[in-house]
Amino acid sequence: MNVSWQQAENGLISACSYVPSAELCGPWDELVTHAEGNAFMHPAALLAAAETGFAKIHVLIAWDEAVEPHCPVGFWALREGRNLLASPAFLEAIPYNYAFTSNAVVDRARTDEVVAAFFELIRRDPRLPKVIRLQSFEADPVVYPAMLRQLEGRGQYRELVRVERAFVDSGAGIKKSGSTRKKLRQDWNRLSATGRVEIVNGRTPAETRAAFETFLALEAASWKGKQGTALLCNAGDARFARQLIGDFAALDLASVALLHVDGVAIAAQVLIFSGRRAYTWKTAFDAAFAGFSPGALLISKITEELLESGQVDTIDSCSSADGIMSQLWTGRRTMVDTLIDVRARNPLAFAMKVAEHQGYQKFRHVRGRIWHAVRRPRKGT
């Protein structure tokens, strides 16, 4: 393995920093046999980001040294980011753009020791920024509280945002009735009257890569393409996404579900997998069929198919609580954006850092609204 810096020890738990490599698949595969994974931190995804120059990523792995060979008990990928070119670098727990969950993968029986080892490594390594931004981090009852505990007297934090994300599991979470469900049944019947309707979700690598190209074309032809936010609008984004999905497909960790009418795809849902959890990563549909709600129809059908297959227990929407999944699913998970400084430094300096991040996020929001207003097609064009 490519160790990038020294160990930070906490009792019998040590942590090391690595660069993304295929060699990290070994400890990852061992860890996720007894810890809940995070698809966005799979070594294949991190390697795709590194090889395409998409992000500069540091991979932290915690090891239990009480056993031989040493056993992995924690895995966390962070990238270096800056708000502005002249501003200091910080660590982002979202390891690359288009990742939607920044949860560290931790053996729950060793949570406090693992988190302590991670933070101590960041404190000691002069090449790692000391400020961390947790973005889209699940405020679960174990790891997130452990992080806050480990900062007491040794660091600082400020929770910036708390939002609800839609999810569904095999036990509950699918709305069985209501106006949305009724409308979808009507839309399915009306669409079926126009031709032969079917859901196709091939799982071979070749099928997934071909279906992903269909998704890319649908997305580029949609409003995202017109506004310049589709993956194909940026060569670097498209290159990374193709490698990500292609490499995941080779590991049976991705598929692209397509809604066909007479053999022609009118909607696509990109899915990625980690253990028994699926993620509805990205979706696109043909605007000519917008009156039939093709995107909602597809996600509704594929949700039922995945849960009934017995191979998936939970589906993460990767979207905010106001997305289409929130109309179909009743489950919610709380996600937080939190700024952390692992040092117990001057509170005023940290308050200034918080203000910088808040100001930059407001700037990005305003810039995005202006950009969309400028790019929005005029009526009649």
C-alpha positions in Angstrom: 0.0 0.0 0.0 1.1 3.6 -0.6 1.5 5.1 2.8 1.7 8.9 2.5 2.5 9.8 6.0 3.2 8.6 9.5 0.8 6.7 11.8 -1.3 8.4 14.4 -1.8 6.0 17.3 -4.7 5.8 19.7 -4.2 2.8 22.0 -4.3 -0.3 19.7 -5.9 1.6 16.8 -3.6 3.4 14.3 -4.5 5.4 11.3 -2.5 6.0 8.1 -3.0 8.2 5.1 -2.9 6.7 1.6 -3.3 7.8 -2.0 -6.1 6.1 -4.0 -5.0 2.8 -5.5 -6.3 -0.6 -6.5 -4.5 -2.0 -3.4 -7.0 -0.4 -1.1 -9.7 -2.8 -2.4 -8.4 -5.5 0.0 -8.9 -3.6 3.3 -12.1 -2.1 1.9 -13.6 -5.5 1.1 -12.6 -6.8 4.5 -14.0 -3.9 6.4 -17.4 -3.9 4.7 -18.0 -7.5 5.8 -18.7 -6.1 9.3 -19.3 -2.3 8.7 -21.9 -0.5 6.6 -20.3 0.7 3.4 -20.6 3.9 1.5 -20.6 3.4 -2.3 -19.0 6.8 -2.9 -15.9 5.9 -1.0 -15.3 2.6 -2.7 -11.7 2.4 -3.9 -12.8 2.0 -7.5 -14.5 5.4 -7.3 -11.6 7.1 -5.6 -9.2 5.7 -8.2 -11.4 6.9 -11.1 -11.4 10.4 -9.6 -7.6 10.3 -9.1 -6.8 8.9 -12.6 -9.0 11.4 -14.4 -7.6 14.3 -12.3 -11.1 14.9 -10.9 -10.1 15.4 -7.3 -7.0 15.3 -5.0 -8.1 12.6 -2.4 -6.5 11.5 0.9 -7.7 8.1 2.1 -7.6 7.5 5.8 -7.6 3.9 7.0 -7.7 2.9 10.7 -6.2 -0.4 11.7 -6.7 -2.7 14.7 -3.1 -3.5 15.7 -4.1 -6.0 18.4 -4.5 -8.7 15.8 -2.2 -10.2 13.2 -2.5 -9.4 10.4 -3.8 -6.0 11.3 -7.5 -5.6 10.7 -9.1 -2.5 9.0 -11.7 -0.9 11.3 -12.2 2.5 9.5 -12.1 4.0 6.0 -12.6 7.7 5.2 -11.9 9.5 1.9 -11.5 13.3 1.9 -10.4 15.6 -0.9 -8.6 18.9 -0.7 -10.8 21.9 -1.5 -10.7 25.7 -1.5 -13.5 28.3 -1.5 -11.3 30.7 -3.6 -7.9 30.2 -5.2 -6.3 32.5 -2.6 -8.1 31.0 0.5 -6.5 28.2 2.6 -7.2 24.6 1.7 -9.5 22.4 3.7 -10.6 18.8 3.7 -14.0 18.0 2.2 -15.6 14.8 3.3 -17.4 14.5 -0.1 -14.5 13.0 -1.9 -15.4 14.2 -5.4 -18.2 16.0 -7.2 -21.2 13.8 -7.8 -20.7 12.0 -4.5 -23.8 12.4 -2.3 -22.8 10.9 1.0 -19.7 11.6 3.0 -20.1 9.0 5.8 -16.9 7.4 7.1 -17.1 3.6 7.0 -16.5 2.5 10.6 -16.6 -0.6 12.6 -19.3 0.4 15.1 -17.7 -1.6 17.9 -14.6 0.7 17.7 -16.2 4.0 16.7 -14.7 6.3 19.3 -11.2 4.9 18.9 -11.4 5.1 15.1 -12.7 8.7 15.0 -10.0 9.7 17.5 -7.3 8.1 15.4 -8.6 9.8 12.2 -8.6 13.3 13.9 -5.2 12.7 15.5 -3.7 11.8 12.1 -5.1 15.0 10.6 -3.6 17.0 13.5 -0.2 15.5 13.1 0.2 15.3 9.3 1.6 18.6 8.1 0.4 17.9 4.6 -3.3 17.6 5.6 -5.4 20.7 6.2 -6.8 20.9 9.7 -10.3 22.1 8.8 -12.8 19.6 7.6 -16.2 20.2 6.0 -18.6 17.4 6.5 -21.1 17.7 3.7 -24.1 15.4 3.3 -23.0 13.5 6.3 -25.6 11.2 7.9 -26.4 12.4 11.5 -26.7 8.8 12.6 -26.8 8.0 16.4 -23.3 6.5 16.4 -20.5 8.0 14.1 -21.6 11.7 14.0 -22.0 12.0 17.8 -18.7 10.2 18.3 -17.0 12.9 16.1 -18.5 15.7 18.2 -17.4 14.0 21.4 -13.8 13.6 20.1 -13.7 17.4 19.5 -14.4 18.3 23.1 -11.4 20.2 24.4 -9.4 19.3 21.3 -11.2 21.0 18.5 -14.2 23.0 17.4 -17.2 22.5 15.1 -20.2 24.4 13.8 -23.2 22.7 12.2 -24.2 24.8 9.2 -27.1 22.9 7.7 -29.4 20.1 8.7 -31.8 18.6 6.0 -33.9 15.5 5.5 -33.2 13.0 2.8 -35.7 10.6 1.4 -35.0 6.9 1.7 -36.9 3.6 1.6 -36.2 0.2 3.1 -37.7 -3.3 2.8 -39.7 -2.9 6.0 -41.5 0.4 5.2 -41.2 3.6 3.4 -43.2 3.2 0.1 -46.4 5.2 -0.1 -49.1 2.8 -1.2 -51.8 5.3 -1.8 -52.4 9.0 -2.1 -52.8 11.5 -5.0 -49.2 10.9 -6.3 -49.7 7.1 -6.4 -53.0 7.5 -8.1 -51.6 9.8 -10.8 -48.7 7.4 -11.5 -51.2 4.6 -12.1 -53.1 6.8 -14.5 -49.8 7.9 -16.2 -48.7 4.3 -16.6 -52.0 3.3 -18.2 -51.9 6.3 -20.6 -48.3 5.5 -21.5 -49.2 1.9 -22.1 -51.8 3.0 -24.5 -49.2 4.6 -26.8 -47.1 1.4 -27.2 -45.3 -1.5 -25.5 -43.9 -0.3 -22.2 -41.2 -2.2 -20.3 -38.5 -1.7 -17.7 -35.0 -2.9 -18.7 -32.2 -3.1 -16.1 -29.4 -5.2 -17.5 -26.6 -6.0 -15.0 -23.7 -7.1 -17.3 -20.8 -4.6 -17.7 -21.6 -4.2 -21.4 -25.3 -3.6 -20.8 -24.6 -1.1 -18.1 -22.0 0.9 -20.1 -24.4 1.0 -23.1 -27.3 2.1 -21.0 -25.2 4.8 -19.4 -24.5 6.3 -22.8 -28.3 6.3 -23.3 -28.6 8.2 -20.0 -26.0 10.7 -21.0 -27.8 11.4 -24.2 -31.1 11.8 -22.5 -29.6 14.1 -19.9 -27.8 16.3 -22.5 -31.1 16.7 -24.4 -32.9 17.8 -21.3 -33.1 21.1 -19.5 -29.8 20.2 -17.8 -28.2 20.2 -21.2 -29.7 23.6 -22.0 -28.5 25.0 -18.7 -25.0 23.5 -19.2 -25.2 21.2 -16.1 -25.5 17.8 -17.9 -22.4 15.6 -17.6 -21.7 15.8 -21.3 -21.4 19.6 -21.0 -18.1 19.2 -19.3 -15.5 16.9 -20.8 -13.8 16.3 -17.5 -17.1 15.4 -15.8 -18.1 13.1 -18.6 -14.7 11.3 -18.6 -14.9 10.7 -14.8 -18.5 9.6 -14.9 -17.9 7.1 -17.7 -14.9 5.6 -15.8 -16.8 5.6 -12.5 -19.8 3.7 -13.9 -17.7 1.5 -16.1 -15.5 0.4 -13.3 -18.4 -0.1 -10.9 -20.2 -2.1 -13.6 -17.2 -4.4 -13.8 -17.6 -5.1 -10.1 -21.4 -5.5 -10.4 -21.9 -2.3 -8.4 -23.8 -0.3 -11.0 -26.7 -0.6 -13.4 -28.9 1.8 -15.5 -32.6 1.1 -15.5 -34.3 2.2 -18.7 -38.0 2.8 -19.3 -38.8 1.8 -22.9 -41.7 2.5 -25.2 -41.6 0.3 -28.2 -37.9 -0.4 -27.6 -36.9 3.3 -27.3 -35.7 4.6 -24.0 -37.6 7.6 -22.7 -36.2 7.6 -19.1 -33.0 6.4 -17.4 -32.2 5.9 -13.7 -28.5 5.3 -12.8 -28.1 3.0 -9.8 -25.0 2.2 -7.8 -24.8 -0.4 -5.0 -22.9 -1.0 -1.8 -23.7 -4.2 0.1 -27.4 -4.3 0.5 -27.9 -0.6 -0.1 -28.8 1.0 -3.5 -28.4 4.6 -4.5 -30.6 6.3 -7.1 -27.6 8.3 -8.3 -28.9 10.2 -11.4 -32.0 10.3 -13.6 -33.0 11.8 -16.9 -36.0 11.5 -19.2 -37.2 12.6 -22.7 -39.1 15.9 -22.4 -41.4 14.8 -25.2 -43.0 12.4 -22.7 -43.0 14.7 -19.7 -46.8 14.6 -19.5 -46.5 10.9 -18.5 -44.1 11.5 -15.6 -41.6 9.0 -17.0 -38.9 9.7 -14.4 -41.3 9.1 -11.5 -42.8 6.0 -13.2 -39.3 4.5 -13.6 -38.2 5.2 -10.0 -41.5 3.9 -8.7 -41.2 0.6 -10.6 -37.5 0.1 -10.0 -37.9 0.7 -6.3 -40.4 -2.2 -6.1 -38.2 -4.4 -8.3 -35.1 -3.8 -6.2 -36.8 -4.4 -2.8 -38.7 -7.4 -4.0 -35.4 -9.0 -5.4 -34.2 -9.6 -1.9 -30.7 -8.3 -2.8 -31.4 -4.7 -1.5 -32.6 -3.7 1.9 -32.4 0.1 1.6 -32.4 2.7 -1.2 -30.9 6.1 -0.7 -32.4 8.9 -2.9 -29.2 11.0 -3.1 -31.6 14.0 -3.2 -33.1 16.6 -1.0 -36.5 16.1 0.8 -38.3 18.1 -2.0 -37.3 15.7 -4.8 -39.6 13.2 -6.5 -38.5 10.4 -4.1 -40.0 12.3 -1.2 -43.4 12.1 -2.8 -43.1 8.3 -3.3 -41.2 7.4 -0.1 -42.0 8.1 3.5 -38.6 7.3 5.0 -36.3 10.2 6.0 -32.7 10.4 7.1 -31.2 13.5 8.6 -28.1 14.8 6.8 -25.8 17.5 8.1 -23.2 19.9 6.8 -20.8 20.7 9.6 -17.5 22.6 9.7 -14.8 21.1 11.9 -11.4 22.3 13.1 -9.5 19.5 14.7 -7.4 22.0 16.7 -8.6 23.9 19.8 -7.5 27.2 18.3 -8.7 30.8 18.8 -12.5 30.7 18.6 -12.5 34.0 16.7 -10.3 32.5 14.0 -12.7 29.6 13.7 -15.7 32.0 13.6 -14.1 33.7 10.6 -13.6 30.4 8.9 -17.3 29.6 9.4 -18.3 33.0 8.0 -16.0 32.4 5.0 -17.8 29.1 4.2 -21.3 30.5 4.7 -20.5 33.5 2.6 -19.1 31.3 -0.2 -22.1 29.1 -0.2 -24.4 32.1 -0.5 -22.3 33.4 -3.3 -22.6 30.0 -5.2 -26.3 30.0 -4.7 -26.7 33.5 -6.1 -24.3 32.8 -8.9 -26.3 29.6 -9.8 -29.6 31.5 -9.9 -28.1 34.2 -12.2 -26.6 31.5 -14.4 -29.9 29.6 -14.7 -31.8 32.8 -15.4 -29.3 33.7 -18.2 -29.4 30.2 -19.7 -33.2 29.7 -19.4 -34.7 29.5 -23.0 -37.1 32.3 -23.9 -40.6 31.4 -24.7 -41.1 30.6 -28.4 -37.5 29.6 -28.9 
